[in-house]
Amino acid sequence: MFSRPLCCSFDKQCSTVLSYSFQPQKSTLSAMLHLATQMAKVAMKKKKGATRFFKVMLPGYLNELPIPPKFARNLTVQNHRAATIRDPLGRSWHANVEGKGEDLWFCGEGWMNFVKGLDIGIGYFLVFKYKGNMNFYVKVFDLTACEVEYSHEICYSKRFELSSTLSKQAEAKASKTAEKLFKQFCKSLGPHFSITLKFCNLRSRPYLNVPLGFLASYKFENKSKVILIDPKGRSSPVRITIRKRRPIIQCCFGMGWHEFCLRNHLSAGDKCIFEIKSEEADAYIVHVHIIRE
């Protein structure tokens, strides 16, 4: 009997695992079985879920940021409802994680502080790298499509300072900036209309009228329903109700709208942008962008 190394150029991860010597007391069959077992373990490691995802900051990102459902399947948050996000400067931010199953999102005061602390604006592009145990590393890209280079100086966004600390002049300027960003965002959308919610849209028997100007181009009265897709990708069928009051035809969202409001925790003052994405025989597919008050 002899001792001889058996090497397999599989990859860097398993090269150390696959290099070993036959021992006199082991048969060739058992040795090959051991080799196959080690290769299977390496293959299993490679089949782990994705470790990175990206998100574009759309209206409403200051309050919460949905985690992609495919990525959320890899996470276990039953025992801890918080995530640690490490920024490019190495600082740690502790954000809440809400939801269940594939429907998870960052939120809470910790998430808001993270957004403010890194001066993250609408349209920014964030890349998250998952390190396990609800720890994330993040890279930030601004509207120039380049990665933001942060310094160790205090980085705080005046855009999100509390209005109580702003002078009337600065508050007016901040309002104009927000309105400008909103218009820029709307220009990037397809056919859409926006509505600022009132109490009548949210009460026990709520309704939502489709603007008459929008009805002139898109015949909602010829459809029986709309399929509303919320920011988390969830779909909600909502019945269309037609009220004919000559010479005006009113169209409103009826049954199903109340459930959509509850599901998305909508409140008076929130702004909803309804963007038509596609059309079916009896329904419009509408994506809803939510901007919290």
Secondary structure, 3 states (H helix, E strand, C coil): CCCCEECCCCCHHHHHHHCEECCCCCCHHHHHHHHHHHHHHHHHHHCCCCCEEEEECCCCCCCEEEECHHHHCCCCCCCCCEEEEECCCCCEEEEEEEEECCEEEEEHHHHHHHHHHCCCCCCCEEEEEEEECCEEEEEEECCCCCECCCCCCCCCCHHHCCHHHCCHHHHHHHHHHHHHHHHHHHHCCCCEEEEECCHHHCCCCCCEECCHHHHCCCCHHHCCEEEEECCCCCEEEEEEEEEEECCEEEEEECCCHHHHHHHCCCCCCCEEEEEEEEECCCEEEEEEEEECC
